[in-house]
């Protein structure tokens, strides 16, 4: 199972690197950096995950002390924090160059997730990693297979920058370890035309007994595009493979070959009737993208939308969603008829296709609206997901999404929450419903809701108080919720102070260590904190009690803690009276009386 997990991660590394990322807005960056001062390492890990989502290679101002702080996390005792920090460092661009020694140490980490993250970070350094080529070369012959696999993954991610290592890559294609061979095969695919000298070895791998290796090899062939014409005989054989995953990969590879794919028209004609729906769908996509070159197959393609087999119709809908938008527009009439299909899975696939097509399919939004109230929960879920993918194009469907946030099916609620998050500020009016969902009985709904809230923009104090209240009901998601509070605060000083004192932190600011020993609080600090607490209490009184019930108890306890640990002066009477009016606490009243006596 461990080998399989490593392999799956390796397969996905290319997708992670290729995904489009944008720089963070200032409030997003400041909120993320503020969370690094939390007392819980798990919150730091959440911050590192968030940083890894952004493009930081463009001019993004990160204070040097924060860069240093991120670098220290590469040596944290918690492996999840080390892993998340490595992913984040890989996104820092030229700033990451200073952490090359730590990244190299992580190649020998005892935790394989950390090794993978470090390898990816090195691969993301691109030209900055030129000086690492000798070290990578050494790691490619390391006795531990995990290190070899991680190093070869980095080589693939570096692309042409690492072409001098192609001879070593060639050796690893016949490594004794299956997963190293698989990673090397994927790396060859990532290198594309740079690795065309390895075509003979790829041809051998296409005949490997192990289906996972054959799958990786045919995927690599697909990455080579028109350079892969030498593989035409092998691909023709692989299109008849018993393993449907390999047939699917082979069809996909054919689709990457451009005009050379016309040689496969007879096989594609058969594959349009393949017993596996994913293979049929891939064949549909390839035929549609060939255009006039495959005009003889177009009638057969159109018939699939009215085929008596629901799986065939489902495959046709799925394939349209995977097509280039210009080609897909030609099939919008067929999609329209599938919205009324008697089979729920077909309607769900149609909804997903519309969501994938984006604005090109906006004329189908009225039909999509009907599916949001479909009797089949799977269809409602797919329709909600589609609305989220359409983003601003489907903002008129926000009222229907609002209803789905309270759907009886938890999967539908989760999809609706995710869709609202994708709509972002367009759906800010649904923030109250999302905050309510933080108390949902289903943990996956709560998790999706927390993520959606992080996409809605900067929050006010009332909204952050509700997030902090949710930490008391979601112990398993506490770190994520605390990070969400920091993130949506935009790093504002008073709000950050509030978060450090509330939301059941791992250690409260007045504690010296984890054993609960209290330290004295200066009067200036105490005044500042009590001012913030007074504002928070008054804000909480304007929120429905159930939404802040747990937080109100915690806030009262923290007010009393600060009150008892500060040497108050007569000048502080007005502040203490404010708290007495809120809490009606007799100890506070006694202190006020004593100070008035002194005055």
C-alpha positions as CSV (number, residue, x, y, z in Angstrom):
1,X,0.0,0.0,0.0
2,X,2.9,2.4,0.8
3,X,4.4,1.7,-2.6
4,X,1.1,2.4,-4.3
5,X,0.7,5.7,-2.4
6,X,4.2,6.9,-3.3
7,X,3.4,6.0,-6.9
8,X,0.1,7.8,-7.0
9,X,1.8,10.9,-5.5
10,X,4.5,10.7,-8.1
11,X,1.9,10.6,-10.9
12,X,0.2,13.7,-9.5
13,X,3.3,15.8,-9.0
14,X,3.3,16.9,-12.6
15,X,-0.3,18.1,-12.3
16,X,0.5,20.0,-9.1
17,X,3.3,21.8,-10.8
18,X,1.3,22.5,-14.0
19,X,-1.7,23.9,-12.2
20,X,-2.2,27.7,-12.6
21,X,-1.6,29.7,-9.5
22,X,-2.0,33.4,-8.9
23,X,-0.3,35.7,-6.3
24,X,-2.1,36.2,-3.1
25,X,-3.9,39.5,-2.3
26,X,-2.3,41.5,0.4
27,X,-5.0,40.6,3.0
28,X,-4.6,36.9,2.2
29,X,-0.8,37.0,2.6
30,X,-1.0,39.0,5.8
31,X,-3.6,36.7,7.4
32,X,-1.5,33.7,6.5
33,X,1.7,35.1,7.9
34,X,-0.1,36.2,11.1
35,X,-1.0,32.5,11.8
36,X,2.7,31.6,12.1
37,X,2.6,33.2,15.5
38,X,0.0,30.8,16.8
39,X,1.0,28.4,19.6
40,X,-0.1,25.3,17.6
41,X,2.3,23.7,15.1
42,X,-0.7,22.3,13.3
43,X,-1.8,25.8,12.5
44,X,1.6,26.5,11.0
45,X,1.2,23.5,8.8
46,X,-2.1,24.9,7.6
47,X,-0.4,28.1,6.8
48,X,2.3,26.3,4.8
49,X,-0.4,24.5,2.8
50,X,-2.1,27.8,2.0
51,X,1.2,29.4,0.9
52,X,1.8,26.5,-1.4
53,X,-1.4,27.3,-3.3
54,X,-0.1,30.7,-4.4
55,X,2.4,31.9,-7.0
56,X,5.1,33.7,-5.0
57,X,7.6,33.9,-7.9
58,X,6.1,37.2,-9.1
59,X,6.9,40.2,-6.9
60,X,5.3,39.4,-3.6
61,X,6.6,41.2,-0.5
62,X,7.3,38.7,2.3
63,X,9.2,40.2,5.3
64,X,12.7,38.6,5.7
65,X,11.8,37.5,9.3
66,X,8.8,35.5,7.9
67,X,11.0,33.9,5.2
68,X,13.4,32.8,8.0
69,X,10.4,31.5,10.0
70,X,9.3,29.4,7.1
71,X,12.8,28.0,6.7
72,X,12.9,27.0,10.3
73,X,9.8,24.9,9.8
74,X,11.7,22.7,7.4
75,X,13.4,21.4,10.6
76,X,10.3,21.1,12.7
77,X,9.9,17.9,14.7
78,X,6.4,17.3,13.2
79,X,6.7,15.6,9.8
80,X,3.4,17.1,8.5
81,X,4.8,20.6,9.2
82,X,8.1,19.7,7.5
83,X,6.2,18.4,4.5
84,X,3.9,21.4,4.3
85,X,6.9,23.8,4.7
86,X,8.7,22.1,1.8
87,X,5.7,22.5,-0.5
88,X,5.6,26.2,0.5
89,X,9.3,26.7,-0.1
90,X,8.9,25.3,-3.5
91,X,6.6,28.2,-4.3
92,X,8.9,31.0,-3.1
93,X,10.8,31.4,-6.3
94,X,14.3,32.9,-5.9
95,X,13.8,33.3,-2.2
96,X,13.9,29.5,-1.9
97,X,17.5,29.4,-3.0
98,X,18.7,30.0,0.5
99,X,17.0,26.8,1.7
100,X,18.7,24.5,-0.7
101,X,20.8,22.9,2.1
102,X,17.7,22.1,4.2
103,X,15.9,20.8,1.1
104,X,18.8,18.4,0.4
105,X,18.6,17.2,4.0
106,X,14.9,16.5,3.6
107,X,15.8,14.1,0.7
108,X,17.0,11.8,3.5
109,X,14.0,12.4,5.7
110,X,12.5,9.3,7.4
111,X,9.0,10.3,6.3
112,X,8.3,9.6,2.6
113,X,5.8,12.5,2.3
114,X,8.5,14.9,3.3
115,X,10.9,13.4,0.7
116,X,8.3,13.8,-2.0
117,X,7.6,17.4,-1.0
118,X,11.3,18.3,-0.9
119,X,11.8,16.7,-4.3
120,X,8.9,18.8,-5.7
121,X,10.3,21.9,-4.2
122,X,13.6,21.3,-5.9
123,X,11.9,20.6,-9.2
124,X,10.0,23.9,-8.8
125,X,13.2,25.9,-8.4
126,X,13.8,25.5,-12.2
127,X,16.9,27.5,-13.2
128,X,17.7,28.3,-9.6
129,X,18.3,24.5,-9.1
130,X,21.2,24.3,-11.6
131,X,23.7,24.1,-8.7
132,X,21.7,21.1,-7.4
133,X,22.4,19.0,-10.4
134,X,25.5,17.2,-8.9
135,X,23.5,16.4,-5.7
136,X,20.6,15.1,-7.7
137,X,23.0,13.0,-9.7
138,X,24.2,11.4,-6.4
139,X,20.7,10.9,-5.1
140,X,19.8,9.0,-8.3
141,X,22.0,6.2,-7.1
142,X,21.0,6.3,-3.5
143,X,20.6,2.9,-1.8
144,X,17.1,3.8,-0.6
145,X,14.5,3.5,-3.3
146,X,12.3,6.3,-1.9
147,X,15.2,8.8,-2.3
148,X,15.9,7.6,-5.9
149,X,12.2,8.0,-6.7
150,X,12.0,11.5,-5.2
151,X,15.2,12.5,-7.0
152,X,14.0,11.3,-10.4
153,X,10.7,13.1,-9.8
154,X,12.7,16.3,-9.3
155,X,14.6,15.7,-12.5
156,X,11.4,15.3,-14.4
157,X,10.0,18.5,-12.9
158,X,13.1,20.5,-13.8
159,X,12.5,19.7,-17.4
160,X,15.2,20.9,-19.9
161,X,17.3,22.3,-16.9
162,X,18.1,18.7,-16.1
163,X,18.7,17.3,-19.5
164,X,22.3,16.4,-18.6
165,X,20.9,13.8,-16.3
166,X,19.2,11.9,-19.1
167,X,21.9,9.1,-19.1
168,X,21.1,8.4,-15.4
169,X,17.4,8.6,-16.1
170,X,18.0,5.9,-18.8
171,X,19.5,3.6,-16.2
172,X,16.6,4.2,-13.8
173,X,14.2,3.0,-16.4
174,X,15.5,-0.5,-15.6
175,X,15.9,0.1,-11.8
176,X,15.3,-3.0,-9.6
177,X,12.5,-1.2,-7.8
178,X,9.1,-1.0,-9.6
179,X,8.2,2.4,-8.2
180,X,11.6,4.0,-9.2
181,X,11.0,2.7,-12.8
182,X,7.5,4.1,-12.7
183,X,8.8,7.5,-11.5
184,X,11.5,7.5,-14.1
185,X,9.0,6.8,-16.8
186,X,6.9,9.7,-15.7
187,X,10.0,11.9,-15.6
188,X,10.7,11.0,-19.2
189,X,7.2,12.1,-20.1
190,X,7.7,15.4,-18.4
191,X,10.9,16.0,-20.3
192,X,9.0,15.4,-23.5
193,X,11.1,16.0,-26.7
194,X,14.2,16.6,-24.6
195,X,14.2,12.8,-23.8
196,X,13.5,11.5,-27.3
197,X,16.8,9.6,-27.2
198,X,15.1,7.3,-24.6
199,X,12.4,6.2,-27.1
200,X,13.9,2.7,-27.4
201,X,13.6,2.2,-23.6
202,X,10.1,3.5,-23.6
203,X,9.2,1.0,-26.3
204,X,10.5,-1.8,-24.0
205,X,8.5,-0.5,-21.1
206,X,5.4,-0.7,-23.1
207,X,5.9,-4.4,-23.1
208,X,6.5,-4.7,-19.3
209,X,4.5,-7.4,-17.5
210,X,3.5,-4.9,-14.8
211,X,0.4,-3.0,-15.9
212,X,1.3,0.1,-13.8
213,X,4.6,0.4,-15.6
214,X,2.9,0.0,-19.0
215,X,0.3,2.7,-18.0
216,X,3.1,5.1,-16.9
217,X,5.0,4.4,-20.2
218,X,2.0,5.0,-22.4
219,X,1.2,8.2,-20.4
220,X,4.8,9.3,-21.1
221,X,4.3,8.6,-24.8
222,X,1.3,10.9,-24.7
223,X,3.4,13.7,-23.2
224,X,5.8,13.5,-26.2
225,X,3.0,14.5,-28.6
226,X,4.0,14.4,-32.3
227,X,7.5,13.1,-31.3
228,X,5.8,9.8,-30.5
229,X,5.2,8.7,-34.1
230,X,7.6,5.9,-33.6
231,X,5.2,4.4,-31.1
232,X,2.3,4.0,-33.5
233,X,2.7,0.2,-33.8
234,X,2.8,-0.2,-30.0
235,X,-0.1,2.1,-29.5
236,X,-2.2,0.2,-32.0
237,X,-1.6,-2.9,-29.9
238,X,-2.3,-1.1,-26.6
239,X,-5.6,0.0,-27.9
240,X,-6.6,-3.7,-27.7
241,X,-5.2,-4.2,-24.1
242,X,-7.3,-6.2,-21.6
243,X,-6.6,-3.5,-19.0
244,X,-9.1,-0.7,-19.5
245,X,-6.8,1.9,-17.8
246,X,-4.1,1.2,-20.4
247,X,-6.6,1.4,-23.3
248,X,-7.8,4.7,-21.8
249,X,-4.2,6.0,-21.6
250,X,-3.4,4.8,-25.1
251,X,-6.5,6.6,-26.5
252,X,-5.4,9.7,-24.7
253,X,-1.9,9.4,-26.1
254,X,-3.3,9.1,-29.6
255,X,-5.2,12.3,-29.0
256,X,-1.9,14.2,-28.3
257,X,-0.4,13.1,-31.6
258,X,-2.2,15.7,-33.7
259,X,-2.7,14.9,-37.4
260,X,-0.7,11.7,-37.0
261,X,-3.7,10.3,-35.1
262,X,-5.6,9.8,-38.4
263,X,-3.9,6.4,-38.7
264,X,-6.0,5.3,-35.7
265,X,-9.4,6.1,-37.2
266,X,-10.3,2.4,-37.7
267,X,-9.4,1.6,-34.0
268,X,-11.2,4.7,-32.8
269,X,-14.3,3.5,-34.6
270,X,-14.2,0.3,-32.5
271,X,-13.3,2.1,-29.3
272,X,-16.5,4.2,-29.6
273,X,-18.2,0.9,-28.6
274,X,-15.6,-0.1,-26.0
275,X,-17.1,-1.9,-22.9
276,X,-15.5,0.6,-20.6
277,X,-17.3,4.0,-20.5
278,X,-14.1,6.0,-19.8
279,X,-12.4,4.5,-22.9
280,X,-15.5,5.3,-25.0
281,X,-15.5,8.8,-23.7
282,X,-11.8,9.3,-24.4
283,X,-12.4,8.0,-28.0
284,X,-15.3,10.5,-28.4
285,X,-13.0,13.3,-27.3
286,X,-10.2,12.3,-29.7
287,X,-12.6,12.0,-32.6
288,X,-14.2,15.3,-31.9
289,X,-10.9,17.0,-31.7
290,X,-9.7,15.5,-35.0
291,X,-12.5,17.5,-36.8
292,X,-12.8,17.0,-40.5
293,X,-10.0,14.4,-40.5
294,X,-12.5,12.1,-38.8
295,X,-15.6,13.3,-40.5
296,X,-16.5,9.7,-41.4
297,X,-17.0,9.1,-37.7
298,X,-19.1,12.1,-36.9
299,X,-22.5,10.4,-37.6
300,X,-21.5,7.6,-35.3
301,X,-20.4,10.1,-32.7
302,X,-23.8,11.9,-32.8
303,X,-25.6,8.6,-32.4
304,X,-24.0,8.0,-29.1
305,X,-26.1,10.8,-27.5
306,X,-29.3,8.8,-28.2
307,X,-27.8,5.3,-27.7
308,X,-30.0,2.8,-25.9
309,X,-27.2,2.1,-23.4
310,X,-27.2,4.8,-20.7
311,X,-23.5,4.2,-20.1
312,X,-22.8,5.2,-23.7
313,X,-24.9,8.4,-23.4
314,X,-23.1,9.1,-20.1
315,X,-19.7,8.7,-21.8
316,X,-20.8,11.0,-24.6
317,X,-21.8,13.7,-22.1
318,X,-18.5,13.3,-20.2
319,X,-16.5,13.6,-23.3
320,X,-18.1,16.9,-24.4
321,X,-17.0,18.3,-21.1
322,X,-13.4,17.3,-21.9
323,X,-13.3,18.7,-25.4
324,X,-11.8,22.0,-26.5
325,X,-14.5,24.7,-26.1
326,X,-14.8,25.5,-29.8
327,X,-15.4,21.8,-30.7
328,X,-17.7,21.3,-27.7
329,X,-20.0,24.1,-28.8
330,X,-21.1,21.9,-31.7
331,X,-22.6,19.4,-29.3
332,X,-24.6,21.8,-27.2
333,X,-27.9,20.7,-28.8
334,X,-27.1,17.1,-27.8
335,X,-26.3,18.2,-24.3
336,X,-29.7,19.9,-24.1
337,X,-31.5,16.7,-24.9
338,X,-29.5,14.8,-22.2
339,X,-30.7,17.2,-19.5
340,X,-34.0,15.4,-19.8
341,X,-32.5,11.9,-19.9
342,X,-34.4,9.3,-17.8
343,X,-31.2,8.0,-16.3
344,X,-29.8,10.0,-13.3
345,X,-26.2,9.2,-14.1
346,X,-26.6,10.6,-17.6
347,X,-28.2,13.8,-16.2
348,X,-25.3,14.1,-13.7
349,X,-22.7,13.7,-16.4
350,X,-24.4,16.3,-18.5
351,X,-24.3,18.8,-15.6
352,X,-20.6,18.1,-15.1
353,X,-20.0,18.7,-18.8
354,X,-21.7,22.1,-18.7
355,X,-19.7,23.0,-15.6
356,X,-16.4,22.1,-17.4
357,X,-17.3,24.0,-20.5
358,X,-17.8,27.3,-18.6
359,X,-19.1,30.4,-20.4
360,X,-19.2,28.5,-23.7
361,X,-22.3,26.6,-22.3
362,X,-23.9,29.5,-20.5
363,X,-27.0,29.2,-22.8
364,X,-27.7,25.9,-20.9
365,X,-27.8,27.6,-17.5
366,X,-31.7,27.5,-17.4
367,X,-31.6,23.7,-17.9
368,X,-28.9,23.4,-15.2
369,X,-31.2,25.3,-12.9
370,X,-33.8,22.6,-13.2
371,X,-31.2,19.9,-12.2
372,X,-30.5,21.8,-8.9
373,X,-34.0,20.6,-7.8
374,X,-33.7,17.1,-9.4
375,X,-35.2,14.2,-7.5
376,X,-31.9,12.3,-7.7
377,X,-29.4,13.6,-5.1
378,X,-26.4,12.6,-7.3
379,X,-27.8,14.9,-10.0
380,X,-28.3,17.8,-7.5
381,X,-24.8,17.3,-6.3
382,X,-23.4,17.3,-9.9
383,X,-25.4,20.4,-10.8
384,X,-24.2,22.2,-7.7
385,X,-20.6,21.4,-8.7
386,X,-21.3,22.6,-12.2
387,X,-22.6,26.0,-10.9
388,X,-19.4,26.3,-8.8
389,X,-17.3,25.7,-11.9
390,X,-19.2,28.2,-14.0
391,X,-18.4,30.8,-11.3
392,X,-19.7,34.3,-12.1
393,X,-21.5,33.1,-15.3
394,X,-24.0,31.3,-13.0
395,X,-24.4,33.8,-10.3
396,X,-28.2,34.0,-11.0
397,X,-28.4,30.5,-9.5
398,X,-27.1,31.6,-6.0
399,X,-30.7,31.4,-4.5
400,X,-30.9,27.7,-5.6
401,X,-27.5,27.0,-4.1
402,X,-28.7,28.6,-0.8
403,X,-31.5,26.0,-0.7
404,X,-29.0,23.2,-1.3
405,X,-26.9,24.3,1.7
406,X,-29.7,22.7,3.8
407,X,-30.4,19.7,1.5
408,X,-31.2,16.5,3.3
409,X,-28.3,14.7,1.6
410,X,-24.9,15.6,3.1
411,X,-23.0,15.1,-0.2
412,X,-25.3,17.7,-1.8
413,X,-24.7,20.1,1.1
414,X,-20.9,19.6,0.7
415,X,-21.1,20.2,-3.1
416,X,-23.2,23.3,-2.5
417,X,-20.7,24.7,0.0
418,X,-17.8,24.1,-2.4
419,X,-19.7,25.8,-5.2
420,X,-20.5,28.8,-3.0
421,X,-16.7,29.0,-2.2
422,X,-15.9,28.9,-5.9
423,X,-18.3,31.8,-6.5
424,X,-16.3,33.8,-3.9
425,X,-17.4,37.4,-3.3
426,X,-20.3,36.9,-5.8
427,X,-22.0,34.9,-3.1
428,X,-21.0,36.9,0.0
429,X,-24.7,37.0,1.0
430,X,-24.5,33.3,1.8
431,X,-21.8,33.7,4.5
432,X,-24.4,33.4,7.3
433,X,-25.5,30.1,6.0
434,X,-21.9,28.9,5.6
435,X,-21.2,29.8,9.2
436,X,-24.2,27.8,10.3
437,X,-22.8,24.8,8.4
438,X,-19.7,24.8,10.6
439,X,-22.0,23.1,13.0
440,X,-23.2,20.5,10.5
441,X,-23.4,16.9,11.7
442,X,-21.2,15.7,8.8
443,X,-17.4,16.3,9.1
444,X,-16.9,16.5,5.4
445,X,-19.5,19.2,5.1
446,X,-17.8,21.1,7.8
447,X,-14.5,20.7,6.1
448,X,-15.8,21.9,2.7
449,X,-17.6,24.8,4.5
450,X,-14.4,26.0,6.2
451,X,-12.6,25.9,2.8
452,X,-15.4,27.8,1.2
453,X,-15.3,30.5,3.9
454,X,-11.6,31.0,3.1
455,X,-12.6,32.0,-0.5
456,X,-15.2,34.6,0.5
457,X,-12.9,37.5,1.3
458,X,-11.9,39.3,4.5
459,X,-14.3,38.9,7.5
460,X,-15.6,41.2,10.2
461,X,-15.3,40.5,13.9
462,X,-18.7,38.9,14.2
463,X,-18.0,36.4,11.5
464,X,-14.6,35.5,13.0
465,X,-16.2,35.0,16.4
466,X,-18.4,32.4,14.9
467,X,-15.4,30.6,13.3
468,X,-13.7,30.6,16.7
469,X,-16.8,29.2,18.3
470,X,-16.7,26.3,15.8
471,X,-13.3,25.2,17.2
472,X,-15.2,24.0,20.3
473,X,-17.5,21.7,18.3
474,X,-14.9,20.5,15.7
475,X,-11.9,19.3,17.7
476,X,-10.6,17.3,14.7
477,X,-10.6,20.4,12.5
478,X,-9.5,22.9,15.2
479,X,-6.2,23.8,13.5
480,X,-7.8,24.4,10.2
481,X,-10.5,26.6,11.7
482,X,-8.0,28.6,13.7
483,X,-6.0,29.1,10.5
484,X,-9.2,30.2,8.8
485,X,-9.8,32.8,11.5
486,X,-6.3,34.2,11.0
487,X,-6.6,34.1,7.2
488,X,-9.9,35.9,7.0
489,X,-8.7,38.5,9.5
490,X,-6.3,39.9,7.0
491,X,-3.7,40.0,9.7
492,X,-5.3,43.0,11.5
493,X,-3.5,43.5,14.8
494,X,-6.5,43.5,17.2
495,X,-8.2,40.6,15.5
496,X,-5.0,38.6,15.6
497,X,-4.7,39.3,19.4
498,X,-8.3,38.1,19.8
499,X,-7.6,34.8,18.0
500,X,-4.5,34.2,20.1
501,X,-6.7,34.4,23.2
502,X,-9.8,32.6,22.0
503,X,-10.8,29.5,20.0
504,X,-9.2,27.0,22.4
505,X,-5.6,27.6,21.3
506,X,-3.0,25.0,22.2
507,X,-1.5,27.5,24.6
508,X,-3.0,30.8,25.8
509,X,-0.7,33.9,25.7
510,X,-0.6,34.1,29.5
511,X,1.0,30.6,29.9
512,X,4.7,30.2,30.1
513,X,4.7,26.5,29.1
514,X,2.3,23.7,28.4
515,X,2.0,22.9,32.1
516,X,-0.3,25.8,32.7
517,X,1.9,28.0,34.8
518,X,0.7,31.6,34.5
519,X,2.9,34.6,34.0
520,X,2.1,38.2,35.0
521,X,0.5,40.5,32.4
522,X,1.7,44.1,32.1
523,X,-0.9,46.8,32.7
524,X,-0.5,48.2,29.2
525,X,-1.0,44.7,27.7
526,X,-3.9,44.0,30.0
527,X,-5.7,47.2,29.0
528,X,-5.2,46.4,25.3
529,X,-6.5,42.9,25.7
530,X,-9.5,43.9,27.8
531,X,-10.4,46.6,25.3
532,X,-10.4,44.0,22.6
533,X,-12.4,41.6,24.8
534,X,-15.0,44.2,25.6
535,X,-15.6,44.9,21.9
536,X,-15.8,41.2,21.2
537,X,-18.3,40.6,24.0
538,X,-20.5,43.4,22.7
539,X,-20.2,42.0,19.1
540,X,-21.1,38.5,20.4
541,X,-24.3,39.9,22.0
542,X,-25.6,40.8,18.5
543,X,-25.2,37.2,17.3
544,X,-27.6,34.4,17.8
545,X,-26.6,32.7,21.1
546,X,-26.3,29.2,19.6
547,X,-23.7,30.5,17.2
548,X,-21.3,31.7,19.9
549,X,-22.5,29.8,23.0
550,X,-19.2,28.0,23.6
551,X,-17.1,31.0,22.8
552,X,-19.0,33.2,25.2
553,X,-18.1,30.9,28.1
554,X,-14.4,30.9,27.0
555,X,-14.4,34.7,26.6
556,X,-15.8,35.2,30.1
557,X,-13.1,32.9,31.5
558,X,-10.3,34.8,29.6
559,X,-11.6,38.2,30.8
560,X,-11.5,37.0,34.4
561,X,-7.9,35.6,33.8
562,X,-6.6,38.9,32.5
563,X,-8.5,40.9,35.2
564,X,-6.9,38.9,38.0
565,X,-3.4,39.1,36.6
566,X,-3.0,42.9,36.1
567,X,-2.3,45.6,38.7
568,X,-5.2,47.9,37.8
569,X,-5.1,51.7,38.5
570,X,-7.9,54.3,39.1
571,X,-7.4,55.4,35.5
572,X,-8.7,52.0,34.4
573,X,-12.1,52.3,36.1
574,X,-14.0,53.1,32.9
575,X,-12.7,50.0,31.2
576,X,-13.5,47.8,34.2
577,X,-17.0,49.3,34.4
578,X,-17.6,48.4,30.8
579,X,-16.8,44.7,31.6
580,X,-19.0,44.8,34.8
581,X,-21.9,46.1,32.7
582,X,-21.4,43.2,30.3
583,X,-20.8,40.4,32.9
584,X,-22.3,41.6,36.2
585,X,-19.2,40.0,37.9
586,X,-19.0,40.7,41.6
587,X,-15.2,40.5,41.6
588,X,-14.9,43.2,39.0
589,X,-17.4,45.3,41.0
590,X,-15.3,44.9,44.1
591,X,-12.2,46.0,42.3
592,X,-14.0,49.1,40.9
593,X,-15.2,50.0,44.4
594,X,-11.6,49.7,45.7
595,X,-10.2,51.8,43.0
596,X,-12.8,54.5,43.5
597,X,-11.9,54.5,47.2
598,X,-8.3,55.2,46.3
599,X,-9.3,57.9,43.8
